[in-house]
Amino acid sequence: MKLWCVLALGCAIALAAGQAANPANPGNQANPGNPGKQANTDRGRREEQRSCFACHSLRLVDSQRLSRATWNKELDKMTNWGAKIQDRDALLEYLAAKYGDDKPAAPPAMSGDGSRATDRRNR
């Protein structure tokens, strides 16, 4: 139980840091001109935080660029592995909109000094 709490807290901190680090999009408003669409985006983001970050880091999700159909298959896979998704439609729409295959690739992971982080698997 303690380990789960520590992991959940760590994910929440990482998520907050990731959102605060985007000055080009204050408040991370994906749809500031469309309140209805913004509400759906907010629902999807909350579901991502609740469903995905219990097991995955923000970096893992952010680095993906998948089509809507592939995100749908990923959600099927995660559900079969035990993920509890309450608002699947909102999550799918959010993932496809924010991390779709039409979006630019995520920037490479950087170390604390700003240089590219090394992938330990290549050592």
C-alpha positions as CSV (number, residue, x, y, z in Angstrom):
1,M,0.0,0.0,0.0
2,K,2.8,2.4,0.9
3,L,4.5,1.7,-2.5
4,W,1.3,2.5,-4.4
5,C,0.9,5.8,-2.5
6,V,4.5,6.7,-3.2
7,L,4.1,5.9,-6.9
8,A,0.8,7.8,-7.2
9,L,2.4,10.8,-5.5
10,G,5.4,10.7,-7.8
11,C,3.1,10.5,-10.9
12,A,1.1,13.5,-9.6
13,I,4.3,15.5,-9.1
14,A,5.7,14.6,-12.6
15,L,2.4,15.5,-14.2
16,A,2.3,18.9,-12.4
17,A,5.9,19.6,-13.5
18,G,5.1,18.7,-17.1
19,Q,2.1,21.0,-17.2
20,A,4.0,23.9,-15.6
21,A,6.8,23.5,-18.0
22,N,4.8,24.5,-21.1
23,P,4.9,28.3,-21.3
24,A,3.6,28.3,-24.9
25,N,0.3,27.0,-23.7
26,P,-0.6,28.7,-20.3
27,G,-2.9,26.5,-18.3
28,N,-2.5,23.9,-21.0
29,Q,-5.7,25.0,-22.6
30,A,-6.0,22.8,-25.7
31,N,-9.2,24.5,-26.9
32,P,-9.5,28.0,-25.3
33,G,-11.9,29.2,-28.0
34,N,-14.3,26.3,-27.6
35,P,-15.6,25.7,-24.0
36,G,-17.5,22.5,-24.9
37,K,-14.4,20.9,-26.5
38,Q,-12.3,22.2,-23.6
39,A,-14.6,20.4,-21.2
40,N,-14.1,17.2,-23.1
41,T,-10.3,17.7,-23.2
42,D,-10.4,18.3,-19.4
43,R,-12.4,15.0,-18.9
44,G,-9.9,13.1,-21.1
45,R,-6.9,14.6,-19.2
46,R,-8.4,13.7,-15.9
47,E,-9.0,10.2,-17.1
48,E,-5.4,10.0,-18.4
49,Q,-4.2,11.1,-14.9
50,R,-6.4,8.6,-13.2
51,S,-6.1,5.6,-15.5
52,C,-2.6,5.8,-17.1
53,F,-0.3,7.5,-14.6
54,A,-0.8,4.8,-12.0
55,C,1.5,2.6,-14.1
56,H,3.1,4.9,-16.7
57,S,5.2,8.0,-16.5
58,L,4.1,11.2,-18.3
59,R,7.1,10.8,-20.6
60,L,6.0,7.4,-21.8
61,V,2.6,8.6,-22.8
62,D,3.9,11.9,-24.2
63,S,6.4,10.1,-26.4
64,Q,3.7,8.1,-28.3
65,R,2.3,9.3,-31.6
66,L,-0.5,6.8,-32.5
67,S,-3.6,6.9,-34.7
68,R,-7.0,6.9,-33.1
69,A,-7.4,3.2,-34.0
70,T,-4.1,2.3,-32.5
71,W,-4.9,4.2,-29.3
72,N,-8.1,2.3,-29.2
73,K,-6.2,-1.0,-29.4
74,E,-3.8,0.2,-26.6
75,L,-6.8,1.0,-24.4
76,D,-8.1,-2.5,-25.1
77,K,-4.7,-4.0,-24.2
78,M,-4.4,-1.9,-21.0
79,T,-7.9,-2.9,-19.9
80,N,-7.1,-6.6,-20.5
81,W,-4.0,-6.1,-18.3
82,G,-6.2,-4.6,-15.5
83,A,-6.4,-0.9,-16.1
84,K,-9.6,0.6,-14.7
85,I,-10.8,3.1,-17.3
86,Q,-14.0,4.9,-16.3
87,D,-14.5,7.4,-19.2
88,R,-13.0,5.5,-22.1
89,D,-14.5,7.7,-24.8
90,A,-13.1,10.9,-23.3
91,L,-9.7,9.2,-22.8
92,L,-9.6,7.9,-26.4
93,E,-10.5,11.3,-27.8
94,Y,-7.9,13.1,-25.6
95,L,-5.1,10.7,-26.5
96,A,-5.9,10.8,-30.3
97,A,-6.1,14.6,-30.2
98,K,-3.0,15.3,-28.1
99,Y,-0.8,12.3,-29.0
100,G,-2.1,11.5,-32.5
101,D,0.1,10.3,-35.3
102,D,-0.4,13.7,-37.0
103,K,1.4,15.5,-34.1
104,P,5.1,16.3,-34.1
105,A,7.4,13.8,-32.4
106,A,8.1,14.5,-28.7
107,P,11.4,16.1,-28.0
108,P,14.1,13.8,-26.7
109,A,14.6,13.3,-23.0
110,M,17.1,15.7,-21.6
111,S,19.3,15.4,-18.5
112,G,19.5,18.0,-15.8
113,D,22.2,19.9,-17.5
114,G,20.2,20.2,-20.7
115,S,22.2,17.6,-22.7
116,R,20.4,14.6,-24.2
117,A,19.8,11.9,-21.7
118,T,21.4,8.5,-22.4
119,D,19.3,5.5,-23.0
120,R,20.7,2.9,-20.5
121,R,19.6,0.1,-22.7
122,N,22.3,1.0,-25.1
123,R,25.1,0.5,-22.6
